[in-house]
Amino acid sequence: MLAGFTSHTIPVGNGIDIAAWTAGSGPPLLLLHGFPQTSACWRNVAPALAERFTVVAADLRGYGRSSKPKGGGDHAAYSKRAMAADQVAVMRALGHERFRLVGHDRGGRVAHRLALDHPAAVERLAVLDICPTAAMYAATNQAFATAYYHWFFLIQPADFPERMIANDTHHYVRTTLASWCKTEGTFDEPILRHYVEALFDPMAIHGACEDYRAAATIDLLHDAESDAAGMKLTMPMLVLWGSLGTVGKMFDVLATWREKSNAPVNGHAIDCGHFLPEEAPGATLKGLLDFL
């Protein structure tokens, strides 16, 4: 789905392989996708970014063509710390010790942990349509729980949500994408089929559920430990969000991120729903290029 990009399968240790696609030249730039998607979510912006940067678009562990290990009792295999370490290993394998980093949705949460755990590796950080995980859980009310029901459904013990999604993966993926998207015509049939097929593997469903289970358990522990140690982001940060989505309506997005940073944090809303790179690729690209 990334035209003109070269495909790689990169071993990152512990039997995990990460799928990545590369193109372009210039400063290295890592793009991380969200749920229920793959690196194909960057298809409308990555080619233009590759005119200025060496772009690496990677599938997170548990997603797409990357390895999908079992989660384990403490969900540590899908902690954002483990998923971030995967991506640092990918960039090092490709020869990039320091890079710019952009994450949407779950990829933004991986990017946040990566920037905390590996600050020397991240030159600039951009996150799309998220606030810090703990801040969002702390603000839970009826409106949030209704809009973000999946945060509470996917974290249920295995294999209840896995079986529910597997029962009709086509309907689940298409309904999820449609409910979070606010821009008509964003997803054509080929990309819908791609996202459905990517989640059709039972281990992909399990990986996605474990991603969310980790977010509600071990990731909150890691975040609390970082907060207690006074760890903050140290690199310039861009935050973009959809003005028509839940994050933009319920949170002071910039304020939540400025609490996590000792460096400048700037950003703005874009006129769309959750899927910025796909609903509003032009505005998203301009925001990223101005910052990166």
Secondary structure by P-SEA (a helix, b strand, c coil): ccccbbbbbbbccccbbbbbbbbbbccbbbbbbccccccccccccaaaaaaccbbbbbbccccccccccccccccccccaaaaaaaaaaaaaaacccbbbbbbcaaaaaaaaaaaaaccccccbbbbcccccaaaaaaaccaaaaaaaaaaaaaaccccaaaaaaaccaaaaaaaaaaaaccccccccaaaaaaaaaaaccaaaaaaaaaaaaaaacaaaaaaaaaaaaccccccbbbbbbbcccccccccaaaaaaaaaccccccccccccccccccccaaaaaaaaaacc
